[in-house]
Structures are given as C-alpha cells and as structure tokens.
C-alpha cells in the first residue's frame, strides 16, 4: 500500500472519530439489550447525513419478538437522484447495530463510518444513476436473515415499488488487516488453496447471479488501487457468503456484493466484547474507503479526477 495522501490522512481521522463515536462512546447498540443506544446511534447517523446536506428518510417498522412489540426500528436513507438514468439505482449500505453485549467496532462501525464518509464525498455532486446511502438496522442475531432484518425490510419495499436496483454494495466489517502468514482462514478448505493465507486484502463477495457486478466492482477497484483485493463468486448457501445485508437484496432478485475483510475468518475479536476501536487498522481502512469512492463513482456515473 502506498503512503497516504493528505486527503486520505484526513479521511483516516474522520473514520477514526466515527468508529470511536459508535463503538467507543455509544457501544452496545441493539433492540434487545440496549435499545436506547441503538436510538442514539441512529440519531448520530442522521445528524451526520444532515450535516453533509442530505434530507434523511426514515423507514420505520416494529420488531416482532415476544415481549418486544412496540419498539420501532429505523433504516436511514439518503439519496442523490440520477440526472440521466434516475430509474437505475445504486445502493451503498452497512448495518449500524451491534451484536448483543458487544461494542461492534469492526462489526460494523467500520462499515457504517465508511457509508457516512462516502455519502459526504458525494454530497452536492451529480450522478447519472440514482445513488442511495443506507444505514441498516437489525443485521445481527436474532434478527439476521429473519423478516425483522432491516435490509430485508428495505429490499422488500424496493421490490414492492418495482425499483430497478442495478448494484448494491454491503460494507461489512472492513477495518482489520494483517500481513502475518496464517492470519487468513476460510469456511471450506479448498478456498485456502486458491486465496491468500495472509489477511492483508479486501474481499468482494457475491452470489452466482451477482457475478457480473462482482467483476465490475473489482475492475473499478483495481483500476485505482495499489492494495491487495480478492473476488469470490460463490453459492450463497456456503458458510459466510450471505452473512450481511447483500443477502437481503439477493432474496429479492437484486445484484449485491459484500465488501469485507472477511470478518470471523480473519478478525480475532469478531462478535466479542474485545471488538473495540483500537483494533481497527485505520491507515488501510482509509485507503480502502478512498478507493471505494472511485468504485461508487464508476457505478453511479459520476466523473471524478484520478
């Protein structure tokens, strides 16, 4: 990875601040064990979007678990309407809740901070396609892959409105990297014969129907990046492949790609109380996010320098 530019260094500090806010100050944030903090996190995200100049749309719904009826949850959405192809929609999203009793710095304050950073980068710009940034609620268990998963609620609404989502990127646990040999693991052994054994790369993962989008995203990333990257197009029933919000869009027939450091297959503190802000490798996170800005520009049709 090359040395960070001054702009990337500034981005690094902004990402650090947002991760610390979500995982350090707010911490545990979910419906069942800390509903108040979930609301505080949503308020912070909404304020961040608003400070960038966006009008925030709330998609609210109530969870449906015994003893928790009446607790509203919200997906937070901002949009730049496309100037030439407004009916073609690109979604950049990440979940802001954490697993019960965990601070969730990498999972998924890192992804949420990246969504906020990318939204700021595109604020006031014109895109050919409609570009949406979405902070999803309730990705973690017990809501994961249930009807109360925030991204599934959102994807179903998109399908109900007959929206044409041409690309969805799920930013999921993207902040940890290691050059140590053996630091990278895989859900099935044959993958270890194909992919690196050091966890120093960013991964782009899609199901079979999303293979075209995976290729496009990886090509855009590699066009601009001096950073290791790997692409995987795999059956969604394989362990880990559907472990984030892109899964919800697959259920509605939309193409989606998970952008990830591979989470439990690399990150030692995944789903533990030790998933704290100082574990994030901020230089690499900032570099990856800066290149993802180029990827989003390519997908949405926004001319940028460089």
N, C-alpha and C positions, 0 to 999 in steps of 0.2 A: 504494500500500500504506500502511495506517495505521501510526502508531508502534507499536512492540512494547509489549505489556503486560509487567509484571514477570514473570509466569509464562512468557511467550514468551521473554523475555530469559534466564531460567534454562534453558529448553529449548535456546536457541541455544548456550549454553556447554556443555551436555551433548552436543549434537550435534557441536560442535567437538572436544570431547575424544575422542569415539568415532571420528570420522573420522581424527583425528590418530593415535590408537592403531592403527587398522587400516592406514592408508596412510603414516603418518609413522614410527611405531616398527616395525611389522611389515613393511609394504611388500609387495613382490612375493610373491604367495601363490597357488600353483597346483601341480598334481601334477608337471608335467614339469621345471620349472626351480627351484622352491622348495617342495618338498613339506613340509619342516619348518615353514616359515612358514604354510602352509595349515593345518597342525595347530595352530599357535599361535593363529591367527585363530579356529579352531573352539573352542578352549579359552576364549578371551576371550568369545566369544558365549555359550557355555554358562554361564560364570560370571555374565555379565550377566543372562541369563534367571533363573538360580538366585537371584541377589541380589534380583530382583523377586518372588521367592516361587514360581516355577514349577518343576515337575518337567520335565526335558528328556528327550525321546525321541530316540534316535539311529537314523536309518535308514542303515545302512551297506551299502556294496557296493564291489566292486573294479573298478577301471578295466580295460579290455580293449584295451590298445595294446601293440605289440611292445616287449618289454623292461621294461614297467611292471606286469606282472601281480603281484598280491600287495600292491599299495598300496591300502589301504582308504580310502574317502572317505565323508563323512557329511553328510546333511541333518539339521538340528537343528530339532526341532518342539516347541512348547508349545501347550497347549490350555486353553480355558475351555469346559466343557460347557454347552450351552444349557439353560436352565431350562424352556422351554416347547416349543421345537421343536429338540431336540438332533440330530435327523436331518438338519437343514438346516445346511450348513457354509459358513462364510465364511473364506477364506484370505487372509492378508496376508503377502507374501513378497518376498524380494530375495536376490540371489546375493552371496556373500562372497568368492569367488575373484576374482583379477585376471588380466588378460591377461599372458602371459609377459613378464617383464622390465619390468613397469610397476607403479607403486605403487597405481594404481587408486583415487584419492581420490574423484573423482566417479563413476567406473565401477568398483566400485559401493559404495565405503564410504559414500557419501551415502545410498544406498538401504538398506544394512544398518543404519546408525545410525538411520534412520527406523523400520525394523522394530523395533529394540530400544526406541526411545522410545515407540512406540505400544503395545508389549507392556507396558512399565512403566505406561503410562497406564490400561490396562485390568486390571492385576493386582488381584485381590481384588474385582472388580466382577462383577455378574451380567448375563448376556446371554440373550436369548430364544433365539437361534440359537447353535450351537457356533461358537466363534471360535478360529482357529488362527493362530499366527505361525510362519513357517518361514524359516530361513536355508538357502538352497540352495547346493550346491557345483557346480562344473564347468559354469558357464554359458558361459564364454569358450571360443574355439577352443583346441585342436582338438576339444573335446567338444560345441560348440554344435550343436544340432539333430542330435545323434547319440544312440545308445542309452545312452551314458555321461553324458549331461547330467543333472545332479542332479534338476532339476524334472521331467524326463520320467520318470525312475525313480520319483519320488514320485507323479506323476499316474497312472501305470500301476497303482501299488499301490492308489491310491484307487479306480480303476475296478474292479480285481480284487475289492475289498471291497464293491463296489456302493454306494459312498458318494455321497450327494447333495450335491455342491458347487454351491451356488447363486451364488457370487461368488468370484472370485479377483482380487486386485489385485497386480500386479507393480511394485514400486517400483524403478525403473531409471534411474540417472543423473539425479538430481533437484536438483542443487545449484548450477547456473550460470544466471545471468540477466543480460541486457544491454538497456539502452534504446537502444542505437545502431542507427540505421537501417541495414538491410542485414546485421545480425548473425544473422538467421534465414534458413536455407535449407531446401529441401525436395527429396525424392528425384525428384520429377517436376514440371516447370514449371507445370502448371495449378494445383497446390496453392498456389503463390505468389500466384495471383490471388484466392484465397479467404481465405487465412490471413495473419496479420501478418508484416511484414518485420523487425520488431524482436523479439529473443528474450527478451521480458520475461514470458512466460506459462508456466503449467504445462499440459501436454497430457495428455489422456485418450484412449487409442487402443485400439480394439477391432476384431475382425473382424466380418463381417456377422452371424454368428449371435450375437454378443455385444452387438448394438445396444441391446437393452432395458437391459442392465446399464450400458452407457456412459451412456445417458440418465439412469438413476437416480443414478449416481455424480456426474455433472456437476451435476445438480439439487441434490444434497446439498451439494456443494462451494460452489456459487454462493449457496445459501441463507445460508451463514455467512461467506463470504469477501468481502473487498474487495481482490481480486487477479485479474489477467487469467488467463483459462483458455480453452482451446480443446478441442473434442471432434472426434474423427475416427473414423468407422466406414468401414473400407476393406477391400478384398480382402487376405487375409493374404499373398498372393504378391507384393504391392507391396513394393519395397525399403524396409526399415526397420520395416514394420508388425509383423512377427513376431520382431523382434530382442530378445527377452528371454523370461523364464520363463513368461509367459502363453501363449506358443506351445505349450508342452508340454501345457497344460490344454486348449487348442483341439484338439489331436490326440486327446484322449480324450473329446471332446464336451462339455466344460465351458465355461461362460462366463468370460471373463477380460478384464481391462483392464490395459494398461500405463500407469502414471503416470510421466511423464518430462519432462525439459527438452528432449527430442529428440536428446540425445547428439551424434552426429557432424554433425548438421545445424545445430548452434549452438556446441558446445563446441570451441574451437580445439585443445585438448590431448588430445582423445579418443584412447585407445589409444597414448599416447606416455609416455615417461619423465617428461614435464612435468605429468602429471596428479597434482598434489601438493595437500596440504590447503589451502594458502593461496589456491588458485584458487576455492574454494567461496565463494559469497555467502551467508554464514551467517544474516543477518537474514531474507532471503527464504526460505531453506531452513526456518528455524524457523517462520516464518509459515505456509508451506505444510503442514508437518507438523502444526501445531496445528489447522489446518482439516481435514486428513485424519483427525484424531481424531474430529471430528464426523461425517465420512463413514462411518468404520468403525462408530461408534455407531449410525448410521442403518441400516446394512446388517445389523448383528448384533442390533439391537433392544435397545439399552442407553440408558436415559434419562440425559440429561446436561443441565446447565444451559447456557443461552445458545443 
